[in-house]
Amino acid sequence: MAAELAPVFAALDRIEEEAARIRRRTERAAAQRTREAEEQAQTILAEARERAGFERDDALKAGGRAADAEMVSILQRAHHDAGEIRKVGEERLPALLAHVLQRVLEAGS
């Protein structure tokens, strides 16, 4: 009986060996694919960080340009307002001087 089963066991041994080889080959392929996927993920992350840096720089520059434009606008309004104040002061100055002169004259009399 054992002699009759020997070829069957030998075939089973060959099948187990082939299965082990396939499993090892599959594990190596899976490990290689995992390494490649990790490398791709690192590359993608590095590119994303670089793009984020560029986007952040662009946003900061745009914010700086907006702040500069606002500052120019504020300065223009300030110069305009100063001109208006100067104009009003110049218009009121003769009347104020006349009033002061009248008071001085009244005080001297």
Secondary structure as GFF3:
##gff-version 3
##sequence-region A 1 109
A	DSSP	alpha_helix	2	108	.	.	.	ID=ss1
###
